[in-house]
Amino acid sequence: MNNFQIGDVVTRKSYGNDLYFKISAIENKDRNKVFILKGIIYRIEADSSEEDLTWQDIKQVSSELKENLASAGMSTSPAVNSGLYERIKGSSGTILHIDSSTYYLEISSKFYSRSNLKVYCNLIPENQQPDQIKPLLESTSADILIITGHDGIVRNATDLNSIDSYRNSRYFIQSVIEARKLEADKDKLCIFAGGCQSFYDGIINAGANFASSPGKVLIHALDPAKVGERVAMTDSRYTVTPEKITEITVSGSNGIGGIAAKGHYILN
């Protein structure tokens, strides 16, 4: 048996070794080790016994990850000014991207840089995000807010309409509530919130324009950034609909839904 350590890359035998995780913490419950896992490509948080884990070679995983990011749109040119036939000079929306993962924040920042967007990236654990929403929005004057990280349905959950059935959805919901205290107008402040399998209805009811996950599925690491970029680069005369978001995200309509948002690109 491997002597698993925090930071090791692993998969789960019981799920056919389908997803790559990093071990983020090791807890002791009833004299047994419980490994807290965070997805590498998908924004999921889970737990596992030691017996269910399989160690993976990080070089091989890194190679597959590069291919995955390329196929997800990391190497393609951005969609600029959706709804216009040509690029017209103007100013894009300002994005405040709050993430719990250093790695996800890094790849999201690289993704945003393709469009030369004004983005403020902040690394904050999910349970601390609600307390930071107000000061960060006030200091950045951002008009697009991305609140994300890891999430997942807890083991043996039976009521998916209960906030207790989700690992981190309560923090995403509270963050949206805090943001709406500052700006209630959904046209002036566009909000996306959530991670894998998040409590979609709860997040939307709290005031988000877009959220994950209507189908309780996994969402790709870049999907939240794709929402932010599309809203920031869409002409303010046009609307970003859930259908348009479906076209650009990896997880599609089961991964991200919403109520639409006005574009935040202002023409000169």
C-alpha positions as CSV (number, residue, x, y, z in Angstrom):
1,M,0.0,0.0,0.0
2,N,1.2,3.5,-0.9
3,N,2.1,5.9,1.9
4,F,-0.1,8.7,0.5
5,Q,0.8,12.2,1.4
6,I,-0.8,15.7,1.0
7,G,-0.1,16.9,-2.5
8,D,0.0,13.4,-4.1
9,V,-2.0,13.0,-7.3
10,V,-4.4,10.1,-7.1
11,T,-7.5,8.5,-8.6
12,R,-10.3,6.4,-7.0
13,K,-10.6,2.7,-7.9
14,S,-14.3,2.7,-7.1
15,Y,-15.0,5.3,-9.8
16,G,-12.8,3.5,-12.4
17,N,-9.9,5.9,-11.9
18,D,-11.8,8.4,-14.0
19,L,-10.7,11.7,-12.4
20,Y,-7.4,13.1,-11.2
21,F,-7.3,14.5,-7.7
22,K,-4.7,16.0,-5.4
23,I,-4.8,15.1,-1.7
24,S,-5.5,18.3,0.1
25,A,-5.9,17.0,3.7
26,I,-5.8,13.8,5.7
27,E,-8.2,13.4,8.6
28,N,-8.7,10.7,11.2
29,K,-12.3,9.4,11.7
30,D,-13.0,6.4,13.9
31,R,-9.3,5.4,13.8
32,N,-9.4,5.4,10.0
33,K,-7.7,7.8,7.6
34,V,-10.0,9.9,5.4
35,F,-8.4,11.6,2.5
36,I,-9.9,14.9,1.4
37,L,-9.5,15.2,-2.4
38,K,-9.7,18.2,-4.8
39,G,-10.1,17.8,-8.5
40,I,-7.3,18.8,-10.8
41,I,-9.2,19.3,-14.1
42,Y,-12.7,19.5,-12.6
43,R,-13.8,21.7,-9.6
44,I,-14.9,18.8,-7.4
45,E,-14.1,18.1,-3.8
46,A,-14.5,14.5,-2.4
47,D,-13.2,12.2,0.2
48,S,-11.9,8.7,0.1
49,S,-10.4,5.8,2.1
50,E,-6.8,4.9,1.6
51,E,-7.7,1.6,0.1
52,D,-9.6,3.2,-2.7
53,L,-6.8,5.4,-3.9
54,T,-4.4,4.8,-6.7
55,W,-1.2,6.9,-7.0
56,Q,-0.7,8.6,-10.4
57,D,2.5,9.8,-12.0
58,I,2.4,13.6,-12.0
59,K,4.4,13.9,-15.3
60,Q,1.8,11.8,-17.1
61,V,-1.0,13.8,-15.5
62,S,0.6,17.1,-16.5
63,S,0.9,16.0,-20.1
64,E,-2.8,15.0,-20.2
65,L,-3.7,18.3,-18.5
66,K,-2.0,20.4,-21.1
67,E,-4.0,18.5,-23.8
68,N,-7.2,18.9,-21.9
69,L,-6.7,22.7,-21.5
70,A,-5.9,23.1,-25.2
71,S,-9.1,21.2,-26.2
72,A,-11.1,23.3,-23.7
73,G,-10.1,26.5,-25.4
74,M,-6.9,27.6,-23.7
75,S,-5.0,27.8,-27.0
76,T,-7.7,29.4,-29.1
77,S,-8.4,33.1,-29.7
78,P,-11.1,34.7,-27.6
79,A,-14.6,35.5,-28.8
80,V,-14.5,39.3,-28.8
81,N,-17.6,41.5,-28.8
82,S,-20.1,38.8,-29.3
83,G,-22.9,40.1,-31.4
84,L,-20.7,42.4,-33.5
85,Y,-19.2,41.7,-36.9
86,E,-15.9,43.4,-36.2
87,R,-13.9,44.7,-33.3
88,I,-14.9,48.2,-32.3
89,K,-12.8,50.2,-29.8
90,G,-14.2,50.4,-26.3
91,S,-13.7,49.3,-22.7
92,S,-14.5,45.8,-21.4
93,G,-16.0,44.9,-18.1
94,T,-13.8,44.6,-15.0
95,I,-13.7,41.1,-13.5
96,L,-13.1,40.2,-9.8
97,H,-12.3,36.5,-9.8
98,I,-12.2,34.8,-6.4
99,D,-11.0,31.2,-6.3
100,S,-9.9,28.7,-3.6
101,S,-7.3,27.0,-5.8
102,T,-3.9,28.5,-6.7
103,Y,-3.7,26.3,-9.7
104,Y,-7.1,27.2,-11.0
105,L,-6.5,30.8,-10.4
106,E,-3.3,30.6,-12.4
107,I,-4.9,29.0,-15.5
108,S,-7.9,31.3,-15.3
109,S,-5.6,34.4,-15.2
110,K,-3.8,33.1,-18.3
111,F,-7.1,32.5,-20.0
112,Y,-8.2,36.1,-19.3
113,S,-4.9,37.5,-20.6
114,R,-5.8,36.4,-24.1
115,S,-8.4,39.2,-24.2
116,N,-6.3,41.8,-22.3
117,L,-9.0,42.1,-19.8
118,K,-8.8,44.0,-16.5
119,V,-9.0,41.3,-13.9
120,Y,-8.4,41.1,-10.2
121,C,-7.6,37.6,-9.0
122,N,-7.8,36.6,-5.4
123,L,-7.0,33.3,-3.7
124,I,-9.4,32.8,-0.8
125,P,-10.7,29.5,0.7
126,E,-14.4,28.9,0.2
127,N,-15.3,29.3,3.8
128,Q,-13.6,32.8,3.9
129,Q,-15.0,34.1,0.7
130,P,-18.2,35.7,2.0
131,D,-16.3,38.0,4.4
132,Q,-14.1,39.3,1.6
133,I,-16.8,40.1,-1.0
134,K,-17.7,43.6,0.2
135,P,-14.1,45.0,0.6
136,L,-12.9,43.5,-2.7
137,L,-15.8,44.8,-4.7
138,E,-15.4,48.2,-3.2
139,S,-11.6,48.4,-3.8
140,T,-11.8,47.0,-7.4
141,S,-15.1,48.6,-8.6
142,A,-15.5,45.3,-10.6
143,D,-18.8,44.9,-12.5
144,I,-18.3,41.1,-13.0
145,L,-17.9,38.8,-10.1
146,I,-16.7,35.2,-10.3
147,I,-16.9,33.2,-7.1
148,T,-15.6,29.7,-7.4
149,G,-13.5,26.9,-6.1
150,H,-14.4,23.3,-5.3
151,D,-17.7,21.7,-4.3
152,G,-19.5,18.4,-4.4
153,I,-22.5,16.5,-3.0
154,V,-21.6,15.0,0.3
155,R,-21.5,11.2,0.7
156,N,-24.9,9.6,1.3
157,A,-26.8,12.8,0.7
158,T,-30.5,12.2,0.3
159,D,-32.1,15.6,0.0
160,L,-30.5,17.7,-2.8
161,N,-32.7,20.7,-1.9
162,S,-30.9,20.9,1.5
163,I,-27.8,23.1,1.8
164,D,-26.3,20.4,4.1
165,S,-26.0,18.1,1.1
166,Y,-23.2,20.2,-0.4
167,R,-19.7,20.7,0.7
168,N,-19.2,24.4,-0.1
169,S,-22.4,25.7,-1.6
170,R,-23.4,27.6,1.6
171,Y,-20.3,29.8,1.1
172,F,-21.1,30.5,-2.5
173,I,-24.6,31.4,-1.6
174,Q,-23.6,33.7,1.2
175,S,-21.0,35.4,-1.1
176,V,-23.7,36.2,-3.6
177,I,-26.0,37.6,-0.9
178,E,-23.1,39.8,0.3
179,A,-22.5,41.0,-3.2
180,R,-26.1,41.9,-3.8
181,K,-26.2,44.0,-0.7
182,L,-23.8,46.3,-2.5
183,E,-25.3,46.1,-6.0
184,A,-28.8,44.6,-6.4
185,D,-29.0,45.4,-10.2
186,K,-28.1,42.3,-12.1
187,D,-27.3,44.4,-15.2
188,K,-24.8,46.5,-13.3
189,L,-23.1,43.6,-11.5
190,C,-23.0,40.2,-13.2
191,I,-22.3,37.3,-10.8
192,F,-21.3,33.7,-11.5
193,A,-20.9,31.4,-8.5
194,G,-20.3,27.7,-7.8
195,G,-18.1,24.7,-8.4
196,C,-18.8,21.0,-9.3
197,Q,-22.3,19.7,-8.3
198,S,-23.1,23.0,-6.5
199,F,-26.6,23.9,-5.2
200,Y,-27.7,25.7,-8.4
201,D,-31.2,26.7,-7.2
202,G,-29.9,28.1,-4.0
203,I,-27.2,30.2,-5.7
204,I,-29.6,31.6,-8.4
205,N,-32.2,32.4,-5.7
206,A,-29.5,34.3,-3.8
207,G,-29.1,36.6,-6.8
208,A,-26.5,35.2,-9.2
209,N,-26.9,35.7,-12.9
210,F,-25.2,32.3,-13.7
211,A,-24.4,29.4,-11.4
212,S,-23.4,25.7,-11.4
213,S,-24.6,23.0,-11.5
214,P,-28.2,22.6,-12.8
215,G,-27.6,18.9,-13.7
216,K,-25.4,18.3,-10.6
217,V,-22.5,17.5,-12.9
218,L,-18.8,18.3,-12.8
219,I,-17.7,21.6,-14.3
220,H,-14.3,22.2,-16.0
221,A,-11.7,24.3,-14.3
222,L,-12.0,27.0,-17.0
223,D,-15.8,27.2,-17.2
224,P,-16.2,30.0,-14.6
225,A,-13.5,32.1,-16.4
226,K,-15.2,31.5,-19.7
227,V,-18.4,33.0,-18.3
228,G,-16.5,36.1,-17.0
229,E,-14.7,36.6,-20.3
230,R,-17.9,36.3,-22.4
231,V,-19.8,38.9,-20.3
232,A,-16.8,41.3,-20.2
233,M,-16.3,41.2,-24.0
234,T,-19.9,41.3,-25.1
235,D,-21.3,44.6,-26.4
236,S,-23.6,46.2,-23.8
237,R,-26.3,46.4,-26.5
238,Y,-26.5,42.6,-26.4
239,T,-27.4,40.0,-23.8
240,V,-25.4,36.9,-22.8
241,T,-27.9,34.2,-22.4
242,P,-27.5,30.7,-20.8
243,E,-27.7,29.3,-24.3
244,K,-24.6,31.3,-25.3
245,I,-22.8,30.2,-22.2
246,T,-23.6,26.6,-23.1
247,E,-21.8,27.1,-26.5
248,I,-18.5,28.0,-24.9
249,T,-18.2,25.9,-21.7
250,V,-17.1,22.4,-21.5
251,S,-19.8,21.3,-19.1
252,G,-22.7,22.7,-21.2
253,S,-26.2,23.3,-20.0
254,N,-26.1,20.7,-17.3
255,G,-23.0,22.4,-15.8
256,I,-23.9,26.1,-16.0
257,G,-27.3,27.8,-16.2
258,G,-28.7,31.1,-15.3
259,I,-31.0,34.0,-16.1
260,A,-28.8,35.9,-18.6
261,A,-26.8,39.1,-18.3
262,K,-26.3,42.3,-20.2
263,G,-22.9,42.5,-21.9
264,H,-20.4,44.8,-20.2
265,Y,-18.3,46.0,-23.2
266,I,-18.9,49.7,-23.6
267,L,-18.2,51.2,-27.0
268,N,-16.2,54.4,-27.3
